[in-house]
Amino acid sequence: MTSGVARLKERLSLFFFPFLFSLLDNCVRSAAEHNFKSPVMSDFVLKGYSAQTTPRKPHFFILSRGLNSGKPLLQPCPNCFVLSAEVEERKQTLYWIAYSLWKTRAYRPHLVGSVIPFLRKDQCRKLISEAYSSVCTYPGALSKSIALLTDIEQKRQHFQAVSDHIGILHEAILFRLLHSSKKAR
């Protein structure tokens, strides 16, 4: 195994930058640690959404078409995947991983299609699995980050509601201003 990697390094050294070798070493170490088994694949199920079936396990939806492909959703839409997990805590972790991938535009290079780009299910599963396995190496930091993200999202929703109310109030004042100026004539 190691000699094969060394030969591959020798062959590729003419074409690739040195930092890619450290990535290759990390992949080999990671594969050796997991005995070539991916524990992530059994942790969640990613399927195409169908309105006829409702998942019973904790789940969320991932948009599969358009430039926002990969965006995690709490409500289904016609072009989405369903990601189901065994427990709620795992679902929350996977939700925030999918959200992070979407926000950092990690899905963009994997979109296919010329008119309406879309994300393939296997590619989405692979990206989430890889991110999950790399993030789970630091479980303490992961739980703190998820708690922080959840708190920030709640505050963002609160501020959005306040902003919406301020917008309504702004329109009401403008409306009153226009109507009071008509009555004054």
PyMOL commands that set and color helices and strands:
alter all, ss='L'
color gray80, all
select helices_A, chain A and resi 2-12+19-33+88-103+108-110+121-135+139-184
alter helices_A, ss='H'
color red, helices_A
select strands_A, chain A and resi 44-48+59-63+72-73+80-85+111-112+118-119
alter strands_A, ss='S'
color yellow, strands_A
deselect
rebuild
show_as cartoon
